[in-house]
Amino acid sequence: MTKMQTILSLISIFYVPYTIIGQLRIIKTVSLSKIQKIYHSAAIWFIPFFWLFLLKDRLKSNRKVMTKNTRDRLLRAQGSIDRNA
């Protein structure tokens, strides 16, 4: 294995799991709209490490208690809830 292959292997050992974890955090967050999730998902794969560093505060879980009305409003905005229910 050449020196370049070794370096690329080591980088990918850290990059792939870090990016997959970031991808899962983006998918699970309720503070981003569906289109924002798509854009951020693409960005974390094309701009390694840096994009997740920029998003880390935005993706932090909000542990505040949320009322049902607030939750339903957020879900409607994302298109995840039937408006007629």
Residue, then its C-alpha position, 0 to 999 in steps of 0.5 A: m500500500t502506498k503512502m497516499q492509499t494509507i492516508l486516504s484509508l485513515i481519513s475515510i475511517f474517520y470521515v465515513p462514520y462521522t458523516i453517517i452520524g451527522q446524517l442521522r442527526i440531520i434526519k432526526t431533527v425537527s428544527l429543519s424543514k424537509i428541503q433544508k434536510i436535503y440540502h444539509s445532507a448533500a452538503i455534509w457529504f460534499i464538504p467533509f467535516f466543516w459543514l457538520f462543524l457549522l451545523k453542530d449548534r443547530l442540530k443540538s436537541n432542544r430538551k424543553v417541554m413542548t405542548k401538543n399544539t406546538r408539536d403539531r404545528l411543527l409537524r404540519a410545517q414539515g408535512s409529517i401530519d395530516r392537516n385534516a386529522 
